Amino acid sequence: MSRPVALVTGASAGIGDAFARLLAARAYNLVVVARDVARLEALAKELAATHKTDVEVIGADLTDLEQVAKVEARLASTESPVELLVNNAGFGLVGKAADGDADGDRRMIALNVDALVRLTHAALGPMVDRNRGGIINVASLAAFQPTAEMAVYGATKAFVLSFSQAVYEELRDTNVAMTCLCPGFTRTEFQERAGAEADRMPDFVWQTAEEVAEAGLAGFEKRKAVVLPGLLNKATAGIVSVTPTTITRRVAGLLARNFD
Ligand SMILES: NC(=O)c1ccc[n+]([C@@H]2O[C@H](COP(=O)([O-])OP(=O)(O)OC[C@H]3O[C@@H](n4cnc5c(N)ncnc54)[C@H](OP(=O)(O)O)[C@@H]3O)[C@@H](O)[C@H]2O)c1
């Protein structure tokens, strides 16, 4: 029997790279997507050697609609259907709205929201037709409350959490799964790319990319709607969910100010 195929966006680093490795170990073939093709090809070579994985590499900047279309076309293929889509590529930017990086915000919305929605649509049609497969959308703990000084990032992730849960309900009578993974602080290239000072956060809050991706896959296999990796993140989201937004936004704002 041929191996199932998983398509992972943002597989050149961090959580996406960890997803690709764990899926290869679970005997999936892969389609890996990111801008840095050299890193994707090095990963492909390694996974072919260690797990005999067939890896297709798609170099694409997912903030660009024409390049997103290459990935949509791959998801539409009926010859080698994609069983699992991991919508993982994303980035954040630290800064106040008043100091606005309007172009950075536009790219963030294009990647974290627009590309994720387009790829979800492209994957779901064939999955619903075959009545199998599923999607993992990567949001964040930042989805649960307004995040001062990462205002646009938090809003994109709140969108991903809301969108994914709504689609989860739409799929309830099918065999197609939708899981929204909400990581907390995870040691990847994210903080540096965002311009955040990661070294101010205590060690105990951090998880590895592998722990986060493993929790995402385990939750997906159990058809969970929302996955919070680790006890600390579960407890934080639980407390935030039952606390009025007037308080949670203030606490997030005070924490952000503390880091200025
Ligand atoms: N790390 C955390 O603390 C944390 C917490 C909560 C949520 N998350 C979420 O987890 C996901 C993965 O982030 P990470 O922590 O693994 O960050 P990372 O190490 O910076 O990796 C980000 C990945 O996204 C890709 N990417 C960035 N811009 C892209 C673009 N324009 N087009 C295509 N691919 C692009 C990058 O590849 P190229 O540069 O090669 O394109 C890279 O593979 C993101 O959605 C992030 O919001 C992270």
The ligand as an SDF file (V2000), in Angstrom:
LIG
                    3D

 48 52  0  0  0  0  0  0  0  0999 V2000
    7.6700   29.6740   18.4020 N   0  0  0  0  0  0  0  0  0  0  0  0
    6.6710   30.0920   19.1500 C   0  0  0  0  0  0  0  0  0  0  0  0
    6.8940   30.5450   20.3130 O   0  0  0  0  0  0  0  0  0  0  0  0
    5.2550   30.0390   18.6370 C   0  0  0  0  0  0  0  0  0  0  0  0
    4.2050   30.2090   19.5530 C   0  0  0  0  0  0  0  0  0  0  0  0
    2.8930   30.1380   19.0910 C   0  0  0  0  0  0  0  0  0  0  0  0
    2.6220   29.9180   17.7660 C   0  0  0  0  0  0  0  0  0  0  0  0
    3.6610   29.7570   16.8740 N   0  0  0  0  0  0  0  0  0  0  0  0
    3.3080   29.5490   15.4640 C   0  0  0  0  0  0  0  0  0  0  0  0
    3.9500   28.3740   14.9950 O   0  0  0  0  0  0  0  0  0  0  0  0
    4.1150   28.4550   13.5780 C   0  0  0  0  0  0  0  0  0  0  0  0
    5.5320   28.0530   13.2180 C   0  0  0  0  0  0  0  0  0  0  0  0
    6.4210   29.0060   13.7700 O   0  0  0  0  0  0  0  0  0  0  0  0
    7.8590   28.6060   14.3410 P   0  0  0  0  0  0  0  0  0  0  0  0
    7.8630   28.9140   15.7770 O   0  0  0  0  0  0  0  0  0  0  0  0
    8.2440   27.2500   13.8870 O   0  0  0  0  0  0  0  0  0  0  0  0
    8.7250   29.7370   13.6120 O   0  0  0  0  0  0  0  0  0  0  0  0
   10.0410   29.6610   12.6920 P   0  0  0  0  0  0  0  0  0  0  0  0
   11.0670   28.7840   13.3000 O   0  0  0  0  0  0  0  0  0  0  0  0
   10.3810   31.0950   12.4280 O   0  0  0  0  0  0  0  0  0  0  0  0
    9.5130   28.9830   11.3530 O   0  0  0  0  0  0  0  0  0  0  0  0
    8.6100   29.6460   10.5210 C   0  0  0  0  0  0  0  0  0  0  0  0
    8.4370   28.8620    9.2330 C   0  0  0  0  0  0  0  0  0  0  0  0
    7.5090   29.5990    8.4040 O   0  0  0  0  0  0  0  0  0  0  0  0
    8.1120   29.8000    7.1280 C   0  0  0  0  0  0  0  0  0  0  0  0
    7.7100   31.0670    6.5310 N   0  0  0  0  0  0  0  0  0  0  0  0
    7.8810   32.3130    7.0590 C   0  0  0  0  0  0  0  0  0  0  0  0
    7.4640   33.2370    6.1800 N   0  0  0  0  0  0  0  0  0  0  0  0
    7.0170   32.5580    5.0840 C   0  0  0  0  0  0  0  0  0  0  0  0
    6.4740   32.9450    3.8360 C   0  0  0  0  0  0  0  0  0  0  0  0
    6.3100   34.2570    3.5100 N   0  0  0  0  0  0  0  0  0  0  0  0
    6.1330   32.0040    2.9260 N   0  0  0  0  0  0  0  0  0  0  0  0
    6.3040   30.6860    3.2340 C   0  0  0  0  0  0  0  0  0  0  0  0
    6.8130   30.2390    4.3900 N   0  0  0  0  0  0  0  0  0  0  0  0
    7.1720   31.1800    5.3100 C   0  0  0  0  0  0  0  0  0  0  0  0
    9.6110   29.7960    7.3990 C   0  0  0  0  0  0  0  0  0  0  0  0
   10.3300   29.3940    6.2180 O   0  0  0  0  0  0  0  0  0  0  0  0
   11.1420   30.3310    5.2020 P   0  0  0  0  0  0  0  0  0  0  0  0
   11.7540   31.4430    5.9910 O   0  0  0  0  0  0  0  0  0  0  0  0
   12.1100   29.3820    4.5700 O   0  0  0  0  0  0  0  0  0  0  0  0
   10.0990   30.7920    4.2250 O   0  0  0  0  0  0  0  0  0  0  0  0
    9.7320   28.7240    8.4670 C   0  0  0  0  0  0  0  0  0  0  0  0
    9.7930   27.4570    7.8680 O   0  0  0  0  0  0  0  0  0  0  0  0
    3.7510   29.8810   13.1830 C   0  0  0  0  0  0  0  0  0  0  0  0
    2.4490   29.9030   12.6400 O   0  0  0  0  0  0  0  0  0  0  0  0
    3.7810   30.6330   14.5150 C   0  0  0  0  0  0  0  0  0  0  0  0
    2.9100   31.7430   14.5180 O   0  0  0  0  0  0  0  0  0  0  0  0
    4.9670   29.8120   17.2800 C   0  0  0  0  0  0  0  0  0  0  0  0
  1  2  1  0
  2  3  2  0
  2  4  1  0
  4  5  1  0
  4 48  2  0
  5  6  2  0
  6  7  1  0
  7  8  2  0
  8  9  1  0
  8 48  1  0
  9 10  1  0
  9 46  1  0
 10 11  1  0
 11 12  1  0
 11 44  1  0
 12 13  1  0
 13 14  1  0
 14 15  2  0
 14 16  1  0
 14 17  1  0
 17 18  1  0
 18 19  2  0
 18 20  1  0
 18 21  1  0
 21 22  1  0
 22 23  1  0
 23 24  1  0
 23 42  1  0
 24 25  1  0
 25 26  1  0
 25 36  1  0
 26 27  1  0
 26 35  1  0
 27 28  2  0
 28 29  1  0
 29 30  1  0
 29 35  2  0
 30 31  1  0
 30 32  2  0
 32 33  1  0
 33 34  2  0
 34 35  1  0
 36 37  1  0
 36 42  1  0
 37 38  1  0
 38 39  2  0
 38 40  1  0
 38 41  1  0
 42 43  1  0
 44 45  1  0
 44 46  1  0
 46 47  1  0
M  CHG  2   8   1  16  -1
M  END
$$$$
